């Protein structure tokens, strides 16, 4: 069964998202010798462009796919994948995130990751390491919905706007623009739960649960308590997400081109997911570095009542902004890799279209005189 699926994928006319395909044979074929009734398939359907500037798929859904690439159904399933990947992974690392936040806001007490775990366990026990899990799960599920779902939407919208050739030539810029736009809205959805999470984790005695924290925060500072960290959250998350998507997309492309010993079409689904995980981890390391100073400000800001982001940055100083970087690299690297792995696995499970890394359009190859692969 797997061999037949592999052969079907290898011979598929939809292996490349940038290749225009003529589904009708140029020469007539002989009539079938058996008496079985021949049922028309997707290859018998005349092709058309899915979008004005992208020869990605035919009008019908590809055989075996649950939806059409670029359709509203596809975008909704991408959002569902984002909910599953972000909500689950961030919740799994709550203990490390708790220690990281405490190390950022009170380095004199917690000193290091191991000291932070030891003190947290001594003061609150094992259950104390799960503090903030509810706002983490809710907030990052909402963020994942917007992050992954809107990224796919904006990538298509911006790609259509600049045309197929420019979308390939300037694809890194396309990834950066689409991910930044998606994260702008994702952080608006995340901000209230992020504020509650940090307050629960870093303010001793404030609240043990989300239900306890929300009314207290509202009573003390009003609605502004949930959005005072939005600007530094943008400062943290937008660079992080831009690096997360752009670095992942290009790393995946390079891995298949220079590292993986066989074409993507020849790889099994499991092998493709391993490459996805590797590209995700590499992207995660860079994500952690570029977004860490803003992450420190967010942690301190949500703990300090009435302070501004600039006040917190001045108070911490340059070295203080980098507190907790090592555990965050471990956390974010693993987190980002796991998110991409789960997101891609969800696509496989839901039988969603998974286009390979982009290839140079035929029209651009003719203009540049390129004969082989780009």
Secondary structure in CASP SS format (residue, H / E / C, confidence):
PFRMAT SS
TARGET T0000
AUTHOR 0000-0000-0000
METHOD secondary structure of the structure
MODEL  1
X C 1.00
X H 1.00
X H 1.00
X H 1.00
X H 1.00
X H 1.00
X H 1.00
X H 1.00
X H 1.00
X H 1.00
X C 1.00
X C 1.00
X C 1.00
X C 1.00
X C 1.00
X C 1.00
X C 1.00
X C 1.00
X C 1.00
X C 1.00
X C 1.00
X C 1.00
X C 1.00
X C 1.00
X C 1.00
X C 1.00
X C 1.00
X C 1.00
X C 1.00
X C 1.00
X C 1.00
X C 1.00
X C 1.00
X C 1.00
X C 1.00
X C 1.00
X C 1.00
X C 1.00
X C 1.00
X C 1.00
X C 1.00
X H 1.00
X H 1.00
X H 1.00
X C 1.00
X C 1.00
X C 1.00
X C 1.00
X C 1.00
X C 1.00
X E 1.00
X C 1.00
X C 1.00
X E 1.00
X C 1.00
X C 1.00
X C 1.00
X C 1.00
X C 1.00
X C 1.00
X C 1.00
X C 1.00
X C 1.00
X C 1.00
X C 1.00
X C 1.00
X C 1.00
X C 1.00
X C 1.00
X C 1.00
X C 1.00
X H 1.00
X H 1.00
X H 1.00
X H 1.00
X H 1.00
X H 1.00
X H 1.00
X H 1.00
X H 1.00
X H 1.00
X H 1.00
X H 1.00
X H 1.00
X H 1.00
X H 1.00
X H 1.00
X H 1.00
X H 1.00
X H 1.00
X H 1.00
X H 1.00
X C 1.00
X H 1.00
X H 1.00
X H 1.00
X H 1.00
X H 1.00
X H 1.00
X H 1.00
X H 1.00
X H 1.00
X H 1.00
X H 1.00
X H 1.00
X C 1.00
X H 1.00
X H 1.00
X H 1.00
X H 1.00
X C 1.00
X C 1.00
X H 1.00
X H 1.00
X H 1.00
X H 1.00
X H 1.00
X H 1.00
X H 1.00
X H 1.00
X H 1.00
X H 1.00
X H 1.00
X H 1.00
X H 1.00
X H 1.00
X H 1.00
X H 1.00
X C 1.00
X C 1.00
X C 1.00
X C 1.00
X H 1.00
X H 1.00
X H 1.00
X H 1.00
X H 1.00
X H 1.00
X H 1.00
X H 1.00
X H 1.00
X H 1.00
X H 1.00
X H 1.00
X H 1.00
X H 1.00
X H 1.00
X H 1.00
X H 1.00
X H 1.00
X H 1.00
X H 1.00
X H 1.00
X H 1.00
X H 1.00
X H 1.00
X H 1.00
X H 1.00
X H 1.00
X H 1.00
X H 1.00
X H 1.00
X C 1.00
X H 1.00
X H 1.00
X H 1.00
X H 1.00
X H 1.00
X H 1.00
X C 1.00
X H 1.00
X H 1.00
X H 1.00
X H 1.00
X H 1.00
X H 1.00
X H 1.00
X H 1.00
X H 1.00
X H 1.00
X H 1.00
X H 1.00
X H 1.00
X H 1.00
X H 1.00
X H 1.00
X H 1.00
X H 1.00
X H 1.00
X H 1.00
X H 1.00
X H 1.00
X H 1.00
X H 1.00
X H 1.00
X H 1.00
X H 1.00
X H 1.00
X H 1.00
X H 1.00
X H 1.00
X H 1.00
X C 1.00
X C 1.00
X C 1.00
X C 1.00
X C 1.00
X C 1.00
X C 1.00
X H 1.00
X H 1.00
X H 1.00
X H 1.00
X H 1.00
X H 1.00
X H 1.00
X H 1.00
X H 1.00
X H 1.00
X H 1.00
X H 1.00
X C 1.00
X C 1.00
X H 1.00
X H 1.00
X H 1.00
X H 1.00
X C 1.00
X C 1.00
X H 1.00
X H 1.00
X H 1.00
X H 1.00
X H 1.00
X H 1.00
X H 1.00
X H 1.00
X H 1.00
X H 1.00
X H 1.00
X H 1.00
X H 1.00
X H 1.00
X H 1.00
X H 1.00
X H 1.00
X H 1.00
X H 1.00
X H 1.00
X H 1.00
X H 1.00
X H 1.00
X H 1.00
X H 1.00
X H 1.00
X H 1.00
X H 1.00
X H 1.00
X H 1.00
X C 1.00
X C 1.00
X C 1.00
X C 1.00
X H 1.00
X H 1.00
X H 1.00
X C 1.00
X C 1.00
X H 1.00
X H 1.00
X H 1.00
X H 1.00
X H 1.00
X H 1.00
X H 1.00
X H 1.00
X H 1.00
X H 1.00
X H 1.00
X H 1.00
X H 1.00
X H 1.00
X H 1.00
X H 1.00
X H 1.00
X H 1.00
X H 1.00
X H 1.00
X H 1.00
X H 1.00
X H 1.00
X H 1.00
X H 1.00
X H 1.00
X H 1.00
X H 1.00
X H 1.00
X H 1.00
X H 1.00
X H 1.00
X H 1.00
X H 1.00
X H 1.00
X C 1.00
X C 1.00
X C 1.00
X C 1.00
X C 1.00
X H 1.00
X H 1.00
X H 1.00
X H 1.00
X H 1.00
X H 1.00
X H 1.00
X H 1.00
X H 1.00
X H 1.00
X H 1.00
X H 1.00
X C 1.00
X C 1.00
X C 1.00
X C 1.00
X H 1.00
X H 1.00
X H 1.00
X H 1.00
X H 1.00
X H 1.00
X H 1.00
X H 1.00
X H 1.00
X H 1.00
X H 1.00
X H 1.00
X H 1.00
X H 1.00
X H 1.00
X H 1.00
X H 1.00
X H 1.00
X H 1.00
X H 1.00
X H 1.00
X H 1.00
X H 1.00
X H 1.00
X H 1.00
X C 1.00
X C 1.00
X C 1.00
X C 1.00
X C 1.00
X C 1.00
X C 1.00
X C 1.00
X C 1.00
X C 1.00
X C 1.00
X C 1.00
X H 1.00
X H 1.00
X H 1.00
X H 1.00
X H 1.00
X H 1.00
X H 1.00
X C 1.00
X C 1.00
X C 1.00
X C 1.00
X C 1.00
X C 1.00
END
